[in-house]
Amino acid sequence: MTVRLAPPSDLAPNDLAPTARKGCVPRPPGSLTDREMDDLCVRCGDCMEICPEAVIVCGVGGLPQLDLGRGSCNRCGLCADVCMRGAIDPLGAILLKSA
């Protein structure tokens, strides 16, 4: 019997998005749904600039996404702090940080 493992790019780390599946885009902790993100995010890039781990990158449509191939998110919440429109919810980021 041969077991096929999903490539790392198809998985998200357990501490960030335990339900992530192939086709789901890993977003910064505290991010709203993709639809809400698309409506609220002004694509300013502030979250990408402030990320101390440099794992938030510009994704499809200019929305922030995590590139976990660059490292791991330390869940500091800085991205939520600088999000001027609330596309990354500070409370959601804090709850994930304390988990």
Sequence and secondary structure as in RCSB ss.txt:
>XXXX:A:sequence
MTVRLAPPSDLAPNDLAPTARKGCVPRPPGSLTDREMDDLCVRCGDCMEICPEAVIVCGVGGLPQLDLGRGSCNR
CGLCADVCMRGAIDPLGAILLKSA
>XXXX:A:secstr
       GGG   TTT TT  TT     TTB  HHHHHHH     HHHHH TT  EEE GGG EEE TTS     
  HHHHH TTSSB HHHHHHHHH 
